[in-house]
Amino acid sequence: MEHVRLALTSKDYIRKKVAKDTLIKNCLECKRYVFEALKTLKGEELIPQSIRNRPRHGDKVILVVGELQPGLSKSLEYFDPMTEKWHFGPELITNHRRHSLVVIKHNLVFDVGGYEIGLSPFRCVHMLDITENPPRWQLTDDMVVERQFLGVGVINDNIYAVGGSNDRYEDLKSAEVFDFNTQKWRMISSMNTLRSLFTVGVLNDLLYVVGGFDQSLQALNTVECYNPSTNMWTPVANMRERRSCAGVGVLNGELYVVSGRNGSDFLSSVEKYRPSTGVWTTIADIHLPRKYADVVALNGLLYVVGGMNQTSGLNSVECYNPNTNTWAMVTAKMNIDRCLPGVVVINRPKHFTTC
């Protein structure tokens, strides 16, 4: 049990499968590992990096899709941390933008919403199964509502699509969920606050909607949280900074919000939220202030990918080490400048080309 990465599973799995096992219940040391993992997942305890809460190196890569700046792109590329190189993968079906990317079961990538020039915002959703040979994008069930600039997150293999705007650029408070078992979308409770250009993160099976603009185009520092068990949205502590167009990622049981804009200025600041204390804490500044970047965690580091500075899109990537509270530029840059990229971590693809 000391070699099992329980903290990288889920609370439901531990409680329903592990904690009820007879051998586990009769072993005091095993129960200690179970309690340790549950506290880590709840954000109540940040144990030192060990084999029990550190992902295995070498079996994950960072996958990126999304528009180039200026213009559109169907291209997909992925970063291999073992070789520190970027490679191209299977292109998207359509040439669109302002969409969002999520992954289920480390192998199923979903590209949700957005719009294509000259057309209304998409209801359509595309899926890529990276285990297929050859891998190819295919259409899945449409969303209920057309959305661009939407926020998405995954909880228990269900996809949540929140807010965004319609073809008249009217901001949306509505939200919906894709049930992976039924393969259908259905509406859920709407957000409490009407906001645009916000960011979404998932932590401890809760969906956090962070910052954005209100209807008077003032940047917000407010955050609200959706609980699928109650179908309710509740406010949480305000961020220290007002932020729109920021990047959000989750690492070691904490929610990180990176850069963005406070309305007029690009921000270098980064802050993190720990649910157990309900407090936002400022950490080291990022090197290159940027908006419209995406953020993912891999191998104990937080990666900030692409985005835009004051004048153009970016192909640069930075990573944050929580042990040293420092940022470093990743030497290898993307092949394309990407503003508003969709970024996820997937299992190492066996059938992608490596050009």
C-alpha positions as CSV (number, residue, x, y, z in Angstrom):
1,M,0.0,0.0,0.0
2,E,2.9,2.4,0.6
3,H,3.5,2.3,-3.2
4,V,-0.1,2.9,-4.3
5,R,-0.9,6.4,-5.5
6,L,-4.3,6.7,-3.7
7,A,-4.1,10.5,-3.7
8,L,-4.2,10.5,-7.5
9,T,-7.6,8.7,-7.6
10,S,-10.8,10.1,-6.3
11,K,-12.6,10.4,-2.9
12,D,-15.5,8.2,-4.2
13,Y,-13.1,5.4,-5.3
14,I,-11.2,5.4,-2.0
15,R,-14.4,5.4,0.1
16,K,-16.3,2.9,-1.9
17,K,-13.6,0.5,-3.1
18,V,-10.5,0.9,-0.9
19,A,-11.7,1.8,2.6
20,K,-14.3,-1.0,2.6
21,D,-11.8,-3.8,1.6
22,T,-11.5,-6.3,4.4
23,L,-7.7,-6.5,4.3
24,I,-7.4,-2.7,4.4
25,K,-9.8,-2.4,7.4
26,N,-7.7,-5.0,9.3
27,C,-4.4,-3.3,8.7
28,L,-3.6,-0.2,10.8
29,E,-0.8,1.0,8.5
30,C,-3.0,0.6,5.4
31,K,-5.8,2.7,7.0
32,R,-3.2,5.4,7.7
33,Y,-2.4,5.6,4.0
34,V,-6.2,5.8,3.2
35,F,-6.7,8.7,5.6
36,E,-3.6,10.5,4.3
37,A,-5.0,10.3,0.7
38,L,-8.4,11.5,1.7
39,K,-7.0,14.5,3.6
40,T,-4.8,15.4,0.6
41,L,-7.8,15.2,-1.8
42,K,-9.9,17.4,0.5
43,G,-7.1,19.9,0.6
44,E,-6.7,19.5,4.4
45,E,-3.2,18.2,4.2
46,L,-0.3,18.9,1.8
47,I,2.0,16.0,2.5
48,P,5.6,16.1,1.2
49,Q,6.0,14.8,-2.4
50,S,6.4,11.0,-2.2
51,I,5.7,8.0,-4.3
52,R,2.1,8.0,-2.9
53,N,1.1,11.4,-4.4
54,R,3.6,11.9,-7.2
55,P,2.5,10.9,-10.8
56,R,4.6,8.4,-12.6
57,H,7.0,10.2,-15.0
58,G,7.1,9.5,-18.6
59,D,3.5,8.3,-19.2
60,K,1.8,11.7,-19.8
61,V,2.1,14.5,-22.3
62,I,0.5,17.9,-22.7
63,L,-1.8,18.2,-25.7
64,V,-2.7,21.6,-27.2
65,V,-5.2,22.7,-29.8
66,G,-6.6,26.1,-30.7
67,E,-6.3,29.1,-32.8
68,L,-3.1,30.8,-33.9
69,Q,-2.9,34.5,-33.6
70,P,-4.0,36.1,-35.9
71,G,-6.2,33.6,-37.7
72,L,-7.5,30.1,-37.1
73,S,-5.8,26.7,-36.9
74,K,-7.0,23.1,-37.0
75,S,-3.6,21.9,-35.9
76,L,-2.9,19.9,-32.8
77,E,0.5,19.5,-31.1
78,Y,1.7,17.9,-27.9
79,F,4.7,18.3,-25.5
80,D,6.7,15.4,-24.4
81,P,8.4,16.2,-21.1
82,M,10.8,13.3,-21.5
83,T,12.3,14.6,-24.7
84,E,11.3,18.3,-24.1
85,K,10.0,18.5,-27.7
86,W,6.7,19.4,-29.4
87,H,5.1,17.1,-32.0
88,F,2.1,17.5,-34.3
89,G,-0.9,15.2,-34.0
90,P,-4.3,14.6,-35.8
91,E,-5.9,17.9,-36.9
92,L,-9.4,19.0,-35.9
93,I,-12.3,18.4,-38.2
94,T,-13.2,22.1,-38.4
95,N,-11.3,25.4,-38.4
96,H,-12.8,27.1,-35.4
97,R,-11.9,29.2,-32.3
98,R,-13.1,30.2,-28.8
99,H,-13.7,26.6,-27.9
100,S,-12.6,24.6,-24.8
101,L,-10.9,21.3,-24.3
102,V,-11.3,18.6,-21.6
103,V,-10.2,15.0,-21.2
104,I,-11.9,11.9,-19.8
105,K,-10.2,8.8,-18.6
106,H,-6.8,10.2,-19.8
107,N,-7.6,9.0,-23.4
108,L,-10.8,10.7,-24.6
109,V,-10.3,14.3,-25.6
110,F,-13.4,16.5,-26.1
111,D,-13.4,19.8,-28.0
112,V,-16.5,21.8,-26.9
113,G,-18.2,24.7,-28.5
114,G,-16.6,27.7,-30.2
115,Y,-17.4,29.2,-33.6
116,E,-16.2,29.2,-37.2
117,I,-15.9,32.4,-39.1
118,G,-19.1,33.3,-40.8
119,L,-21.1,30.8,-38.7
120,S,-23.0,30.9,-35.4
121,P,-21.4,29.6,-32.2
122,F,-21.2,25.9,-32.2
123,R,-23.4,23.5,-30.2
124,C,-21.3,20.7,-31.6
125,V,-18.7,18.7,-29.7
126,H,-15.8,16.7,-31.2
127,M,-14.1,13.8,-29.6
128,L,-10.6,12.2,-30.1
129,D,-9.9,8.7,-28.8
130,I,-6.1,8.6,-28.6
131,T,-6.1,4.8,-28.3
132,E,-7.5,4.4,-31.8
133,N,-5.2,3.6,-34.7
134,P,-5.2,5.9,-36.5
135,P,-6.6,8.4,-34.1
136,R,-9.2,10.7,-35.6
137,W,-11.7,13.3,-34.4
138,Q,-15.4,12.5,-34.6
139,L,-18.6,14.3,-33.8
140,T,-20.5,13.5,-30.6
141,D,-23.9,14.7,-29.2
142,D,-24.5,18.4,-29.5
143,M,-24.8,20.7,-26.5
144,V,-28.2,22.1,-25.7
145,V,-27.1,25.7,-26.0
146,E,-24.7,27.4,-28.6
147,R,-21.6,28.6,-26.7
148,Q,-18.3,30.4,-27.5
149,F,-15.8,31.7,-24.9
150,L,-17.3,29.0,-22.6
151,G,-15.8,27.4,-19.5
152,V,-15.6,23.6,-19.2
153,G,-14.6,21.1,-16.5
154,V,-14.8,17.4,-15.8
155,I,-16.2,15.8,-12.6
156,N,-16.6,12.1,-12.3
157,D,-16.2,11.7,-16.1
158,N,-19.1,14.1,-16.8
159,I,-18.4,17.3,-18.8
160,Y,-19.7,20.6,-17.5
161,A,-20.1,23.5,-19.9
162,V,-20.7,26.9,-18.3
163,G,-21.6,30.4,-19.6
164,G,-20.0,31.8,-22.7
165,S,-21.8,33.9,-25.3
166,N,-24.3,33.2,-28.1
167,D,-24.2,34.4,-31.8
168,R,-25.4,37.9,-30.7
169,Y,-22.5,38.1,-28.2
170,E,-24.9,38.1,-25.4
171,D,-23.3,36.6,-22.2
172,L,-24.9,33.5,-20.8
173,K,-25.4,32.4,-17.2
174,S,-26.7,29.0,-18.1
175,A,-24.8,25.7,-17.6
176,E,-25.2,22.2,-18.8
177,V,-23.6,18.7,-18.3
178,F,-22.8,15.9,-20.6
179,D,-23.5,12.6,-18.9
180,F,-20.9,10.2,-20.0
181,N,-23.1,7.1,-19.3
182,T,-26.1,8.3,-21.3
183,Q,-24.0,10.3,-23.8
184,K,-26.5,13.2,-23.6
185,W,-26.4,16.9,-22.5
186,R,-28.9,18.3,-20.0
187,M,-29.3,21.7,-18.4
188,I,-28.3,22.4,-14.8
189,S,-28.6,25.4,-12.5
190,S,-27.3,28.7,-13.9
191,M,-24.5,30.7,-12.4
192,N,-25.4,33.3,-9.8
193,T,-23.4,36.0,-11.6
194,L,-23.5,37.0,-15.3
195,R,-19.9,37.2,-16.3
196,S,-17.8,37.0,-19.5
197,L,-14.2,35.9,-20.1
198,F,-14.0,34.0,-16.9
199,T,-12.0,30.8,-16.2
200,V,-13.0,27.4,-14.9
201,G,-11.2,25.0,-12.6
202,V,-12.2,21.7,-11.0
203,L,-11.0,20.8,-7.4
204,N,-12.3,18.1,-5.1
205,D,-15.2,17.4,-7.4
206,L,-16.4,21.0,-7.3
207,L,-16.5,23.4,-10.3
208,Y,-15.0,26.8,-9.7
209,V,-15.8,29.8,-12.0
210,V,-13.1,32.5,-11.5
211,G,-13.2,36.2,-12.2
212,G,-14.1,37.6,-15.7
213,F,-16.0,40.8,-16.6
214,D,-19.3,42.0,-15.4
215,Q,-21.9,43.8,-17.6
216,S,-20.2,47.1,-17.1
217,L,-16.9,45.6,-18.3
218,Q,-15.3,45.9,-14.9
219,A,-12.9,43.0,-14.0
220,L,-14.2,40.8,-11.2
221,N,-12.4,39.2,-8.2
222,T,-15.4,37.1,-7.4
223,V,-15.5,33.3,-7.5
224,E,-18.4,30.9,-7.3
225,C,-18.5,27.2,-6.9
226,Y,-20.9,24.5,-8.3
227,N,-21.6,21.3,-6.4
228,P,-23.1,18.6,-8.7
229,S,-24.5,16.8,-5.6
230,T,-26.8,19.7,-4.7
231,N,-27.0,21.3,-8.2
232,M,-26.3,24.7,-6.4
233,W,-23.8,27.5,-7.0
234,T,-22.3,29.2,-3.9
235,P,-19.8,32.1,-3.6
236,V,-16.3,31.5,-2.2
237,A,-13.6,33.9,-1.0
238,N,-12.8,36.7,-3.4
239,M,-9.4,36.7,-5.1
240,R,-6.8,39.4,-4.1
241,E,-6.8,40.8,-7.6
242,R,-9.5,41.5,-10.1
243,R,-8.9,39.2,-13.1
244,S,-10.4,38.5,-16.5
245,C,-8.9,36.2,-19.2
246,A,-6.7,34.5,-16.6
247,G,-5.5,30.9,-16.6
248,V,-6.6,28.4,-14.0
249,G,-5.0,25.1,-12.9
250,V,-5.1,22.7,-10.0
251,L,-2.0,21.3,-8.3
252,N,-1.5,19.5,-5.0
253,G,-5.1,20.2,-3.8
254,E,-4.9,24.0,-4.5
255,L,-6.5,26.2,-7.2
256,Y,-4.0,28.5,-9.0
257,V,-5.1,31.6,-11.0
258,V,-2.4,32.9,-13.3
259,S,-1.9,36.4,-14.9
260,G,-4.8,37.8,-17.0
261,R,-6.0,41.4,-16.9
262,N,-7.4,43.6,-14.2
263,G,-9.3,45.6,-16.8
264,S,-6.6,47.7,-18.4
265,D,-3.3,46.2,-17.3
266,F,-1.8,42.8,-17.9
267,L,-0.9,41.1,-14.6
268,S,2.3,39.3,-13.6
269,S,0.8,38.2,-10.3
270,V,-0.4,34.6,-9.5
271,E,-2.4,33.5,-6.5
272,K,-3.7,30.2,-5.2
273,Y,-6.8,29.1,-3.2
274,R,-6.8,26.3,-0.6
275,P,-10.4,25.1,0.1
276,S,-9.7,23.9,3.7
277,T,-8.8,27.5,4.8
278,G,-10.8,29.5,2.3
279,V,-7.9,31.8,1.7
280,W,-6.2,33.1,-1.4
281,T,-2.4,33.4,-1.2
282,T,-0.1,35.3,-3.5
283,I,2.9,33.4,-4.9
284,A,5.8,34.2,-7.2
285,D,5.1,36.3,-10.3
286,I,5.1,34.8,-13.7
287,H,7.8,35.9,-16.1
288,L,5.7,37.0,-19.1
289,P,2.3,38.6,-18.3
290,R,-0.4,37.1,-20.6
291,K,-4.1,36.7,-21.1
292,Y,-6.0,33.9,-22.7
293,A,-3.4,31.3,-21.6
294,D,-4.4,27.8,-20.4
295,V,-2.9,26.0,-17.4
296,V,-2.4,22.3,-16.6
297,A,-0.5,20.3,-14.0
298,L,2.0,17.5,-14.9
299,N,4.6,15.7,-12.9
300,G,4.3,18.0,-9.9
301,L,4.7,21.2,-12.0
302,L,2.2,23.8,-13.2
303,Y,2.4,24.7,-16.9
304,V,1.1,27.9,-18.4
305,V,0.7,27.5,-22.2
306,G,0.4,30.2,-24.9
307,G,-2.0,33.1,-24.6
308,M,-1.4,36.7,-25.7
309,N,0.6,39.7,-24.7
310,Q,-0.3,43.3,-25.5
311,T,0.2,42.9,-29.2
312,S,0.3,39.2,-30.3
313,G,-0.2,35.6,-29.6
314,L,2.5,33.6,-27.8
315,N,4.2,30.2,-28.4
316,S,6.0,30.2,-25.1
317,V,5.4,28.0,-22.0
318,E,6.3,28.6,-18.4
319,C,6.3,26.1,-15.5
320,Y,6.0,26.6,-11.8
321,N,7.7,24.5,-9.1
322,P,5.7,24.7,-5.9
323,N,8.6,23.3,-3.9
324,T,10.8,26.3,-4.7
325,N,8.0,28.8,-5.5
326,T,9.8,29.7,-8.8
327,W,8.8,30.0,-12.4
328,A,11.0,28.9,-15.3
329,M,10.6,29.3,-19.1
330,V,10.3,25.9,-20.9
331,T,13.1,25.9,-23.5
332,A,11.0,24.2,-26.2
333,K,8.4,26.5,-27.7
334,M,5.2,25.5,-29.5
335,N,5.3,25.3,-33.3
336,I,2.5,27.9,-33.5
337,D,1.6,31.0,-31.6
338,R,-1.6,30.1,-29.8
339,C,-4.1,32.6,-28.2
340,L,-7.0,30.9,-26.4
341,P,-5.5,27.4,-26.6
342,G,-7.2,24.3,-25.2
343,V,-4.7,22.4,-23.2
344,V,-5.1,19.0,-21.4
345,V,-2.8,16.2,-20.1
346,I,-3.3,12.8,-21.7
347,N,-1.7,9.4,-21.7
348,R,1.3,9.2,-24.0
349,P,-0.3,8.6,-27.5
350,K,0.9,5.4,-29.2
351,H,-0.5,6.2,-32.6
352,F,0.3,9.9,-33.1
353,T,2.9,10.9,-35.7
354,T,6.1,12.5,-34.3
355,C,6.8,15.0,-37.0
